[in-house]
Amino acid sequence: MMIIGKKKLQVEPSDSVELLKLTLDEYDLVDTIELNFENFDDGRGYSQAYLLSSRWGFKGEIIGINAHIDQLQFMIRSGCTGYRLQEQYKGLDEKEYLDTFSICYQAAPNNTGLTEVFNRDSLDKNDNNW
């Protein structure tokens, strides 16, 4: 964990989230936490974002940094409020990656999970597409 400004912390995946909670409890001076998502196959940043936003009620900004574009929707769903992509993704259409899935079955900090319900009774009786 590294202090990178008066009210900003940068957190690495290997940093203890329990230590982060103690830091937040003791110091009400942090308004931005940056979580490092540099390694695509390391999911600890998602857990850190979830713990910060849901379990511990952190109200400041949670920014995913060094993000891969394929991680965006999962980062936002886990509790990140923003992101900074790696240089290699500059100029790509980020919205396409954020809106990849229209239905999410798992609940997440930023939604209630399933946003649409498939209702077989509402289908047209003459429609054989299902």
N, C-alpha and C positions, 0 to 999 in steps of 0.2 A: 504494500500500500504506500502510495507516495502523495504527499501534498503538492499540488501543482498550481495553487493560487490561494488567495485568502479564504475562499469558501468552496474549494474544489478538491476532490480526492480522485486519484487514479488507482484502480484496483486491478490486479493481475488475477488470472484464474486460480493460481496457487495460494493466494492470500486467504487467510482464515476469515470466513464470514462471521464467525462468532466474535472475532476481534473487531470486525467492521461494526457489528451491532453495539459493542461496548463503546466504540468511538462515537457512534451516533447518539447513544444515550448520554454520554458525558459532555459532548460538545454540540451545542445547537447552532453551530456556526457553518455547517456544511449545507450548501444549497444545490451542489452538482456533484454527481459521482459518475466517473467514466469507467466502464467495464471493458476490458480488452478481449475482443473476439478474434484475434489474429489467427489462431489455429482453428481451422474449420472443424476438425474432429474433436475439439474440446468443448463440452457442453456445460462446463461449470459456470460460465457467464449467465446462462439462462437461469440456473438455480439462484445465483446471486441476485439477479434482477427480480425474480419472484419473491425471494425472502425480503428484499428491501421494500418492494412496493406493496406486497400483500400481507406478509406476516408481521413486518415491523413498521408498516405504515409510513415509510419515508415519503414526504410530499414534494421533495425537490426534483430536479431533473436527473434522470438516469440515462446516460448516453452510451450507446454501444460504439466503441471505437475500433478501427482497423477491421471493419466488418466486411465479410464476403456478401455479395448481393443475394445469394441464395439463402442467407440467414435472416433477411430483413423481417419477413412475416413472423418468424418464430421469436425474434428479439422483441418485436412490438407486442406480441401476444404474451410474452413472459414478464413484461413489465417495463421494458425500456421505453422512454418517452421520445427518444431521438437516436440518431446514428450518424457516424461518419464512415463512409466507405473507404476501402483501400484504393490507392491510386489507379490500379488496373481496371477499375469499374467506372471511372469518371466518364460521363457522356452516355451511359446506358440508361434506358428508361426504367427508373426505379419503381414507378407505379405498377408496372406489369408484374414485378416480383412481390410487391406488397399485397396485391389483389389476386394472388394465384388461386386461393381456395375460397369459394363462396360460402361453404358450410364448414364449420369447425365443430367436431363432436365433443371435444374436451373443453371444460370451463377454463377460462384464463383470466388474469387480472384485468384485462381491458375489455372483456365481453362476458357473456353468460354461457358461452359454449355454442350449442346448437342454435343457429339463428333461423333456420327454416325447418319445418316439419313436413316430411313427405306424408301426404294424406291420400291414401288410395281411393277413398270415397269421393274426393273432389275431382278425380280424373273423369274426363268425358267417357261415358260407357262405351262409346264407339271407337275410342282410341286404343289401339292394340300395341302401343309402343312400350308398354311395361311388361 
